[in-house]
Amino acid sequence: MTYEAARTFSSWFGLILFMALFIGVVFWAFRPKNKEKLETYGSIPLREDDDERVN
């Protein structure tokens, strides 16, 4: 395998890997099952310090 072939293979492999990772994260974030949990996490910076913590 030449350097150029290895470079081309690794470029395509990295593109496919990170594309799959991105699609997986987007799918996980927009699942209806996670909606309540993620909305709770989104309000963490707006809470006072004496509020209950999310487990």
FINU-215557 format. One record per atom (N, C-alpha, C, CB): residue number from 1; x, y, z; residue in one letter; atom name. Coordinates in steps of 0.05 Angstrom, whole numbers, plus 5000, padded with zeros to 4 digits. Glycine has a CB too. Layout:
% FINU-215557
   doke      X      Y      Z   midren   zaza
    NUM      X      Y      Z        A     CA
...
***
This chain:
% FINU-215557
   doke      X      Y      Z   midren   zaza
      1   5017   4977   5000        M      N
      1   5000   5000   5000        M     CA
      1   5018   5025   5000        M      C
      1   4981   5000   5025        M     CB
      2   5013   5042   4982        T      N
      2   5029   5066   4980        T     CA
      2   5019   5087   5000        T      C
      2   5028   5078   4951        T     CB
      3   5035   5108   5003        Y      N
      3   5027   5129   5021        Y     CA
      3   5001   5143   5012        Y      C
      3   5050   5150   5023        Y     CB
      4   4999   5148   4987        E      N
      4   4975   5161   4977        E     CA
      4   4950   5144   4981        E      C
      4   4978   5168   4948        E     CB
      5   4952   5118   4977        A      N
      5   4930   5100   4981        A     CA
      5   4922   5099   5011        A      C
      5   4936   5072   4971        A     CB
      6   4942   5098   5028        A      N
      6   4936   5098   5057        A     CA
      6   4923   5125   5065        A      C
      6   4962   5094   5073        A     CB
      7   4933   5147   5054        R      N
      7   4922   5173   5061        R     CA
      7   4893   5175   5051        R      C
      7   4939   5195   5049        R     CB
      8   4887   5166   5027        T      N
      8   4860   5166   5017        T     CA
      8   4842   5148   5034        T      C
      8   4859   5157   4988        T     CB
      9   4851   5124   5040        F      N
      9   4835   5106   5057        F     CA
      9   4829   5119   5084        F      C
      9   4849   5080   5061        F     CB
     10   4849   5130   5097        S      N
     10   4845   5142   5124        S     CA
     10   4827   5166   5122        S      C
     10   4871   5149   5137        S     CB
     11   4828   5181   5101        S      N
     11   4810   5204   5098        S     CA
     11   4781   5195   5096        S      C
     11   4818   5221   5073        S     CB
     12   4776   5175   5079        W      N
     12   4749   5165   5076        W     CA
     12   4739   5152   5102        W      C
     12   4747   5145   5053        W     CB
     13   4757   5136   5114        F      N
     13   4749   5123   5139        F     CA
     13   4742   5143   5161        F      C
     13   4772   5105   5149        F     CB
     14   4758   5164   5163        G      N
     14   4752   5185   5183        G     CA
     14   4726   5199   5177        G      C
     14   4775   5205   5184        G     CB
     15   4721   5205   5152        L      N
     15   4696   5219   5144        L     CA
     15   4672   5201   5151        L      C
     15   4697   5225   5114        L     CB
     16   4673   5176   5144        I      N
     16   4651   5158   5150        I     CA
     16   4647   5154   5180        I      C
     16   4655   5131   5136        I     CB
     17   4669   5152   5194        L      N
     17   4668   5148   5223        L     CA
     17   4655   5172   5237        L      C
     17   4696   5143   5235        L     CB
     18   4664   5196   5231        F      N
     18   4653   5220   5244        F     CA
     18   4625   5227   5234        F      C
     18   4672   5243   5240        F     CB
     19   4619   5220   5210        M      N
     19   4591   5224   5200        M     CA
     19   4572   5205   5215        M      C
     19   4590   5218   5170        M     CB
     20   4580   5180   5219        A      N
     20   4564   5161   5234        A     CA
     20   4561   5170   5264        A      C
     20   4576   5133   5233        A     CB
     21   4583   5180   5275        L      N
     21   4582   5190   5303        L     CA
     21   4563   5214   5305        L      C
     21   4610   5197   5312        L     CB
     22   4565   5232   5286        F      N
     22   4547   5256   5287        F     CA
     22   4518   5248   5284        F      C
     22   4555   5275   5264        F     CB
     23   4512   5230   5265        I      N
     23   4484   5221   5261        I     CA
     23   4474   5207   5287        I      C
     23   4482   5203   5237        I     CB
     24   4492   5191   5299        G      N
     24   4484   5177   5324        G     CA
     24   4478   5196   5346        G      C
     24   4506   5158   5332        G     CB
     25   4494   5217   5350        V      N
     25   4489   5236   5371        V     CA
     25   4464   5252   5366        V      C
     25   4513   5255   5374        V     CB
     26   4459   5260   5341        V      N
     26   4435   5275   5334        V     CA
     26   4410   5257   5338        V      C
     26   4435   5284   5305        V     CB
     27   4412   5232   5330        F      N
     27   4390   5213   5335        F     CA
     27   4384   5210   5365        F      C
     27   4396   5186   5322        F     CB
     28   4405   5207   5380        W      N
     28   4402   5204   5409        W     CA
     28   4389   5229   5422        W      C
     28   4429   5198   5423        W     CB
     29   4398   5252   5413        A      N
     29   4388   5277   5425        A     CA
     29   4359   5283   5418        A      C
     29   4406   5300   5416        A     CB
     30   4350   5274   5395        F      N
     30   4323   5281   5387        F     CA
     30   4303   5258   5391        F      C
     30   4322   5288   5358        F     CB
     31   4311   5237   5405        R      N
     31   4292   5216   5412        R     CA
     31   4272   5226   5432        R      C
     31   4307   5191   5423        R     CB
     32   4246   5220   5428        P      N
     32   4226   5230   5447        P     CA
     32   4231   5220   5476        P      C
     32   4198   5221   5438        P     CB
     33   4243   5197   5479        K      N
     33   4249   5186   5506        K     CA
     33   4267   5205   5522        K      C
     33   4262   5159   5503        K     CB
     34   4285   5219   5509        N      N
     34   4304   5237   5523        N     CA
     34   4295   5265   5527        N      C
     34   4330   5237   5508        N     CB
     35   4271   5272   5517        K      N
     35   4262   5300   5518        K     CA
     35   4262   5312   5546        K      C
     35   4235   5302   5505        K     CB
     36   4248   5299   5564        E      N
     36   4246   5310   5591        E     CA
     36   4273   5312   5605        E      C
     36   4227   5292   5608        E     CB
     37   4290   5292   5602        K      N
     37   4316   5292   5615        K     CA
     37   4333   5315   5603        K      C
     37   4330   5265   5611        K     CB
     38   4333   5319   5577        L      N
     38   4350   5339   5565        L     CA
     38   4339   5367   5571        L      C
     38   4352   5335   5535        L     CB
     39   4313   5370   5573        E      N
     39   4302   5396   5581        E     CA
     39   4310   5403   5609        E      C
     39   4271   5397   5578        E     CB
     40   4311   5383   5627        T      N
     40   4319   5387   5654        T     CA
     40   4349   5396   5655        T      C
     40   4315   5362   5671        T     CB
     41   4365   5382   5639        Y      N
     41   4394   5389   5637        Y     CA
     41   4398   5417   5626        Y      C
     41   4409   5369   5620        Y     CB
     42   4380   5426   5608        G      N
     42   4383   5452   5596        G     CA
     42   4377   5475   5615        G      C
     42   4365   5454   5572        G     CB
     43   4362   5469   5636        S      N
     43   4355   5490   5655        S     CA
     43   4374   5491   5679        S      C
     43   4327   5485   5666        S     CB
     44   4394   5474   5679        I      N
     44   4414   5474   5702        I     CA
     44   4427   5501   5706        I      C
     44   4435   5453   5696        I     CB
     45   4436   5515   5685        P      N
     45   4450   5541   5690        P     CA
     45   4431   5562   5701        P      C
     45   4462   5551   5664        P     CB
     46   4405   5559   5698        L      N
     46   4386   5579   5707        L     CA
     46   4376   5575   5736        L      C
     46   4363   5580   5689        L     CB
     47   4383   5552   5747        R      N
     47   4373   5546   5774        R     CA
     47   4390   5559   5796        R      C
     47   4374   5515   5779        R     CB
     48   4377   5563   5819        E      N
     48   4392   5572   5842        E     CA
     48   4407   5549   5855        E      C
     48   4372   5585   5863        E     CB
     49   4427   5556   5871        D      N
     49   4444   5535   5883        D     CA
     49   4429   5517   5903        D      C
     49   4467   5548   5897        D     CB
     50   4408   5526   5915        D      N
     50   4394   5510   5935        D     CA
     50   4373   5492   5922        D      C
     50   4381   5528   5955        D     CB
     51   4369   5492   5896        D      N
     51   4350   5474   5883        D     CA
     51   4361   5446   5884        D      C
     51   4345   5483   5854        D     CB
     52   4342   5427   5880        E      N
     52   4351   5399   5879        E     CA
     52   4368   5393   5855        E      C
     52   4326   5380   5879        E     CB
     53   4386   5374   5859        R      N
     53   4405   5367   5837        R     CA
     53   4392   5344   5821        R      C
     53   4432   5358   5849        R     CB
     54   4400   5343   5795        V      N
     54   4390   5322   5777        V     CA
     54   4408   5298   5781        V      C
     54   4390   5331   5748        V     CB
     55   4396   5275   5784        N      N
     55   4411   5250   5788        N     CA
     55   4415   5236   5762        N      C
     55   4398   5231   5808        N     CB
***
